[in-house]
Amino acid sequence: MKLVEFTYTKSDSSTSTRAVIELVQPTKFFEGIDVSHMTNDELAEFCSEYSTLKQEQHLATNNLLQKFDLKHNYRRFIPEQMTSVQTDYV
């Protein structure tokens, strides 16, 4: 996992020191799994299995977040407002 520590300056000029486990990197691209070559039956089977997998992962993630009292700690930061950035892999 990628742990990013930085100082964040909000639009009101207030600052805070943050430590964030990165989930999504800033990007200008649309990203996803290209299923163009699949038949309708293959796509239906894949979507069913993928949906189940994502639901199980979502439940497990929520349980872990609750265990560590982090359920309401998802944040978004504007990269241009981040300074003193340090990255570690944990």
Secondary structure, DSSP 8 states (H G I E B T S, - for coil): -EEEEEEEE-TTS-EEEEEEE-SS---SS------TT--HHHHHHHHHHHHHHHHHHHHHHHHHHHHTT-TT------GGGEEEEEEEE-
